[in-house]
Amino acid sequence: MLLALSTSTPRGSAALLDTADLGGPAPGAALPSGAPPAPGAAAAPDAGARLLAATIYADLHGHAERIFGVIDQVLAAAGVPAAAVQALGCDVGPGSFTGVRVAVAAAKGVALALDVPVVGVTSLEAMAAAAFAAGAAGPGDLLVPLIDAKKGEVFLAAFGGPAAPPEMPPRHVPRDAAFEAVAALAAGRRIVVVGAVAEEIEAFRPLAARGEALDFPHAAWIGRLAIARLRAAAAGGERGRGDAEHDPALLEPLYVRAPDAKPAELGYTPPR
């Protein structure tokens, strides 16, 4: 089983997925070919992953207080003990700086306590995977997930297909420059935008597709993408490399934009 967490936006979520055996292919699923999905790719979700339980809530400033209670809720709803968790998937951002840190810290702590791997998945690729799976966009489209970055900016990325690396990696851009950046990349393709913030940007509003897992990242899709990567590494005979890559100690947030708070300079003395 895999436990997935997302706290990068005002909506937090946790999900528990049953994957049978994470060390091998999903029952009835074809073995992935080639190398594991590239980092940031909106990989095709694992066909053998069954959602056992999921909880969502809206509380941007309460993630730290709520995340472990939400974990307990999904475990209780599924009727399984924490010891049954074989791996974790974690939303590493971009999004709220504080929110991203909450999920990363929680996932690290749980994974270290259980001695299991943890897979980092970006918030934007989870939204993209959900959109492709829902049929909101197809392989011939340019799919652009958006998250409000505050300060008049958005976080965005661009994907040309459900299992392809991003054509535009996660970045932050001013709201009034976002459409121009995307249009230049589209090169005549239909643009599909997901993310609740798209409704606040006039140029994106008519291009927006809406849905629970399209408006904000959902832990269920964080989990599906994490499972796909674990299976691809196992099927490719790269278990050793995969284990090292998914070491909880190596999990890091993807902020994209530098945080406002910076370490004090050497020799700096705060005013009294």
C-alpha positions as CSV (number, residue, x, y, z in Angstrom):
1,M,0.0,0.0,0.0
2,L,1.1,3.5,-0.7
3,L,0.2,6.6,1.4
4,A,0.1,9.9,-0.5
5,L,0.1,13.5,0.8
6,S,-0.5,16.9,-0.7
7,T,-0.4,20.2,1.2
8,S,1.1,22.6,-1.4
9,T,-2.2,24.6,-1.9
10,P,-5.1,25.8,0.2
11,R,-6.6,22.3,-0.2
12,G,-4.8,19.5,1.6
13,S,-5.4,15.8,1.0
14,A,-4.3,12.3,1.9
15,A,-4.9,9.1,0.0
16,L,-4.2,5.4,0.5
17,L,-3.8,3.2,-2.5
18,D,-3.6,-0.6,-2.7
19,T,-1.0,-1.7,-5.2
20,A,-0.7,-5.4,-4.3
21,D,3.1,-5.7,-4.6
22,L,5.1,-2.6,-5.2
23,G,8.1,-4.6,-6.1
24,G,6.6,-5.9,-9.4
25,P,4.2,-5.1,-12.2
26,A,0.5,-4.5,-11.4
27,P,-1.8,-7.5,-11.9
28,G,-2.8,-7.6,-15.6
29,A,-0.6,-4.6,-16.5
30,A,2.1,-4.6,-19.1
31,L,5.6,-4.1,-18.0
32,P,6.9,-0.5,-18.7
33,S,9.5,-0.4,-21.4
34,G,12.6,1.7,-21.3
35,A,13.8,3.9,-18.5
36,P,11.6,5.1,-15.6
37,P,9.6,8.3,-16.3
38,A,11.8,11.4,-16.3
39,P,11.6,13.6,-13.3
40,G,8.6,15.9,-13.7
41,A,6.9,13.8,-16.3
42,A,3.2,13.5,-16.0
43,A,3.6,9.7,-16.1
44,A,0.7,7.4,-16.9
45,P,-0.8,6.3,-13.6
46,D,-0.4,2.7,-12.5
47,A,-3.3,0.5,-13.8
48,G,-3.1,-1.7,-10.7
49,A,-3.5,1.0,-8.1
50,R,-6.8,0.9,-6.3
51,L,-7.9,3.9,-4.2
52,L,-8.8,2.6,-0.8
53,A,-9.5,5.9,1.0
54,A,-9.0,9.6,0.5
55,T,-9.7,12.8,2.5
56,I,-9.6,16.4,1.4
57,Y,-9.9,19.6,3.4
58,A,-9.5,23.3,2.8
59,D,-7.2,25.0,5.3
60,L,-4.1,26.7,3.9
61,H,-2.7,27.8,7.3
62,G,-3.7,24.6,9.2
63,H,-1.8,21.9,7.3
64,A,0.7,21.3,10.1
65,E,-2.1,20.8,12.7
66,R,-4.2,18.6,10.4
67,I,-2.0,16.4,8.3
68,F,-1.4,13.6,10.9
69,G,-5.1,13.5,11.8
70,V,-5.9,13.2,8.1
71,I,-3.4,10.3,7.8
72,D,-5.1,8.6,10.7
73,Q,-8.5,9.2,9.0
74,V,-7.5,7.5,5.7
75,L,-5.9,4.5,7.5
76,A,-9.0,4.1,9.6
77,A,-11.3,4.4,6.6
78,A,-9.4,1.7,4.8
79,G,-9.2,-0.5,8.0
80,V,-5.4,-0.9,7.8
81,P,-2.6,-0.2,10.3
82,A,0.2,2.2,9.5
83,A,2.6,-0.8,9.4
84,A,0.9,-2.0,6.2
85,V,2.2,1.1,4.3
86,Q,4.9,0.0,1.8
87,A,5.8,3.4,0.4
88,L,4.8,7.1,0.4
89,G,4.1,9.6,-2.3
90,C,4.6,13.3,-1.5
91,D,3.6,16.5,-3.2
92,V,6.9,18.5,-3.3
93,G,5.5,21.7,-4.8
94,P,5.5,24.2,-6.1
95,G,2.9,26.0,-4.1
96,S,2.7,27.6,-0.7
97,F,6.2,27.6,0.9
98,T,4.8,26.6,4.3
99,G,2.4,24.1,2.9
100,V,5.0,22.3,0.8
101,R,7.3,22.0,3.8
102,V,4.5,20.4,5.9
103,A,3.9,17.4,3.5
104,V,7.7,16.9,2.9
105,A,8.4,16.9,6.6
106,A,5.5,14.6,7.3
107,A,6.3,12.2,4.5
108,K,10.0,12.0,5.6
109,G,9.0,11.3,9.2
110,V,6.6,8.5,8.3
111,A,8.8,7.0,5.7
112,L,11.8,6.9,8.1
113,A,9.7,5.5,10.9
114,L,8.4,2.7,8.7
115,D,11.7,2.3,6.8
116,V,10.0,2.6,3.4
117,P,10.7,4.6,0.3
118,V,9.1,8.0,-0.6
119,V,8.6,9.4,-4.1
120,G,8.4,13.1,-4.7
121,V,5.8,14.2,-7.2
122,T,5.3,17.8,-8.3
123,S,1.9,19.5,-7.7
124,L,1.7,20.5,-11.3
125,E,2.3,17.1,-12.8
126,A,-0.4,15.6,-10.6
127,M,-2.9,18.1,-11.9
128,A,-1.7,17.3,-15.5
129,A,-2.1,13.6,-15.0
130,A,-5.6,14.0,-13.6
131,A,-6.6,16.2,-16.6
132,F,-5.3,13.8,-19.2
133,A,-7.0,10.9,-17.5
134,A,-10.3,12.8,-17.3
135,G,-10.1,13.5,-21.1
136,A,-9.8,17.2,-20.6
137,A,-6.8,17.2,-22.9
138,G,-5.3,14.8,-25.4
139,P,-1.9,14.0,-26.9
140,G,-2.3,16.8,-29.5
141,D,-3.0,19.5,-26.9
142,L,-0.8,21.6,-24.7
143,L,-1.9,21.1,-21.1
144,V,-1.0,23.9,-18.7
145,P,-1.6,23.4,-15.0
146,L,-1.6,26.6,-12.9
147,I,-1.2,27.3,-9.2
148,D,-1.6,30.7,-7.6
149,A,1.9,31.9,-6.5
150,K,0.7,35.1,-4.9
151,K,2.5,38.4,-5.5
152,G,0.7,38.7,-8.9
153,E,2.4,35.5,-10.2
154,V,1.4,31.9,-11.0
155,F,3.3,28.7,-10.9
156,L,2.9,26.8,-14.2
157,A,4.3,24.0,-16.4
158,A,3.3,22.7,-19.8
159,F,2.8,19.1,-20.9
160,G,2.2,17.7,-24.4
161,G,1.1,14.2,-23.4
162,P,0.2,12.0,-20.4
163,A,3.6,10.3,-20.2
164,A,5.9,12.9,-21.5
165,P,8.4,15.2,-19.7
166,P,7.2,18.7,-19.4
167,E,7.7,20.9,-22.4
168,M,8.0,23.8,-19.9
169,P,9.3,22.8,-16.5
170,P,7.7,24.3,-13.4
171,R,8.4,28.0,-13.2
172,H,6.8,31.2,-11.8
173,V,5.7,34.0,-14.1
174,P,3.7,37.2,-13.7
175,R,0.0,36.7,-14.3
176,D,-0.1,39.2,-17.1
177,A,2.8,37.4,-18.9
178,A,1.6,33.8,-18.4
179,F,-0.6,33.6,-21.5
180,E,2.1,35.0,-23.8
181,A,4.6,32.4,-22.5
182,V,2.2,29.5,-23.1
183,A,1.0,30.7,-26.5
184,A,4.5,30.9,-27.8
185,L,5.1,27.3,-26.8
186,A,1.8,26.0,-28.1
187,A,2.7,26.7,-31.8
188,G,-0.9,26.3,-32.9
189,R,-1.9,23.5,-30.6
190,R,-5.1,23.7,-28.6
191,I,-4.2,25.0,-25.1
192,V,-6.0,23.5,-22.1
193,V,-5.5,25.1,-18.7
194,V,-6.3,23.6,-15.3
195,G,-6.1,25.1,-11.9
196,A,-8.6,27.2,-9.9
197,V,-6.6,30.3,-10.4
198,A,-7.2,30.2,-14.2
199,E,-10.7,31.6,-13.5
200,E,-9.0,34.8,-12.2
201,I,-7.0,35.4,-15.4
202,E,-9.1,36.7,-18.3
203,A,-6.9,35.2,-21.1
204,F,-7.0,31.7,-19.5
205,R,-10.7,31.6,-18.5
206,P,-12.1,30.3,-21.8
207,L,-9.4,27.7,-22.0
208,A,-10.0,26.3,-18.5
209,A,-11.1,22.8,-17.6
210,R,-12.5,22.3,-14.0
211,G,-12.7,19.4,-11.7
212,E,-11.8,18.3,-8.1
213,A,-8.3,17.0,-9.1
214,L,-7.9,19.6,-11.8
215,D,-8.4,22.7,-9.6
216,F,-5.8,21.7,-7.1
217,P,-3.4,18.7,-6.8
218,H,-5.0,15.7,-5.2
219,A,-3.2,13.1,-3.1
220,A,-4.8,10.3,-5.1
221,W,-2.9,11.4,-8.2
222,I,0.3,12.1,-6.3
223,G,0.0,8.4,-5.3
224,R,-0.7,7.1,-8.7
225,L,2.3,8.8,-10.2
226,A,4.5,7.7,-7.3
227,I,3.4,4.1,-7.9
228,A,4.1,4.3,-11.6
229,R,7.7,5.4,-10.8
230,L,8.3,2.7,-8.3
231,R,7.0,0.0,-10.7
232,A,9.0,1.4,-13.6
233,A,12.2,1.3,-11.5
234,A,11.4,-2.3,-10.4
235,A,10.5,-3.5,-13.9
236,G,13.6,-1.9,-15.4
237,G,15.8,-3.9,-13.0
238,E,17.0,-0.7,-11.3
239,R,15.8,-1.5,-7.8
240,G,19.1,-0.4,-6.2
241,R,19.2,2.9,-8.0
242,G,15.5,3.4,-7.3
243,D,15.9,2.7,-3.6
244,A,18.6,5.3,-3.4
245,E,16.6,7.8,-5.4
246,H,13.6,7.3,-3.1
247,D,15.5,7.5,0.2
248,P,13.4,9.7,2.5
249,A,16.5,11.6,3.5
250,L,16.8,12.9,0.0
251,L,13.3,14.2,-0.4
252,E,13.4,18.0,-0.9
253,P,10.7,20.6,-1.6
254,L,10.5,22.2,-5.1
255,Y,10.0,25.9,-4.3
256,V,10.7,27.2,-7.9
257,R,10.7,30.8,-6.4
258,A,13.2,31.7,-3.7
259,P,11.5,32.2,-0.3
260,D,11.2,35.7,1.1
261,A,12.8,34.7,4.4
262,K,16.6,34.5,4.0
263,P,19.4,33.5,6.5
264,A,20.9,36.4,8.2
265,E,24.3,37.5,6.9
266,L,27.4,36.6,8.8
267,G,28.0,39.2,11.5
268,Y,24.5,40.6,11.4
269,T,23.1,41.8,14.7
270,P,19.3,42.3,14.9
271,P,18.2,45.6,16.3
272,R,17.2,45.7,20.0
